[in-house]
Structures are given as C-alpha cells and as structure tokens.
Amino acid sequence: MARQTGQQTSQGPGAAAADARQMRLVAVVIAVTMVLWLGVQWLGGQGDWPAKYAFLADLVAIGALIWSLLVTWRIWRRRNASSQGQG
C-alpha cells in the first residue's frame, strides 16, 4: 500500500529497519526449516529410522512454521496500525 505524503506515522526508520530484519529472519527460518525437514525425511527413509523420528521432525517443522506465521502476522498488524494512524 502506498502512503500519502502528508500522513504522519508513528513508525520511524528504526522500526522499519527492525521489521525488515525480522522479515529476513522469518525467511531464513522458513528456508532452513524446509531444507532440514526434507533432509531428515530423506535420511529417515534411507536409514529405516523409526516413525517416531519422522513425527518428531514434523512437529519441529510445524513449530518453526507457526512461529514464522505469528511473527509475520505481528509485523503486518504493526504496519497496518501505523498506516491507519493507530499506533
């Protein structure tokens, strides 16, 4: 969304830089989670690991993805609130 030039926002350049850092962290967490999850699934299939390890890897991956979703949602809410002058 484009901001109007005369609009005052409470989100300064420091907050925007912090949001950008958090979004980069989210992207790295998602990418690393998927690569590691695929690797564990492949290794488990090759090594005939018990199914409990596959489920454990699934739960860890789900946890990382939920964390990423929550951080992304929080950043989106903060940007949305500041663009509407609420915060």
N, C-alpha and C positions, 0 to 999 in steps of 0.2 A: 504494500500500500504506500502510496506517495503521501508525504506530509505537506501540509500547507506551509508556506514560508513564514507567515506571521504567527504560527502556532507556537505557544510556549510548551515545552515538555520538561518534566522533572528528571528525565533520563539523560544524563550528561554523557560526554565522551568516555568517561571512565566506566560507566555502567554498560555502554555499548561494547566496549572492549572486553569487559568481563563476560558479557553474553556471547561474544564471538569465541572467547576461549572455551567457554562451557560447551558451545556447539561443536567446536573442534574435538573436545574430549568425548562428547557423545558419539561423534562419527568414528573416532578411533575405537571406542569401546564396542560399538556395533560391528565394525570390521574385524577386530581381533576376536570377538566372541564367535562370529560365524566361522572364521578360519579354524579356530581351536575346536569348536564343536564338530565341524566336518572332519577334522583330523582325528579326534577321539573316536568318532563313529567309524571311520575307516580302520583305524588301528584295532578297535574292538572287534570289528568283523574279521580282520586278518588274523588276529591272535586268539579268536574264540573266547573273548572275555565274557564273564557272566553278564546277564542282562542288567543286573543292579548297577553296573558301572555306566551303561548306556543311559539308564534313567537318572543317575546322578549327574551326568554331563548335561542331560536335557534340563534338569532343574537349575543347574548353574547358569546355563544359557538363558533360560526363561527369566531368571532373576536379573541378569545383566540387561536384558532387553526391556524388562519392566522399569528398571532404574533409568535407562535411556529415555523411555517414553515419559516418565514423570519429570525428568529434568527438562526435556523438550517442551512439555506442556507448561511447566513453570515459567520458562523463558517466553513462550508465546503469550501467556497471560500477562506477564510483566510488560512486554512490549505493547500489547493490546490496551492495557490500562493506561500506560503513559501516552499513547497516541490519542486517547479519548480524554486526556486531562484529569484522570482519576488518581494518578499516583506517582 
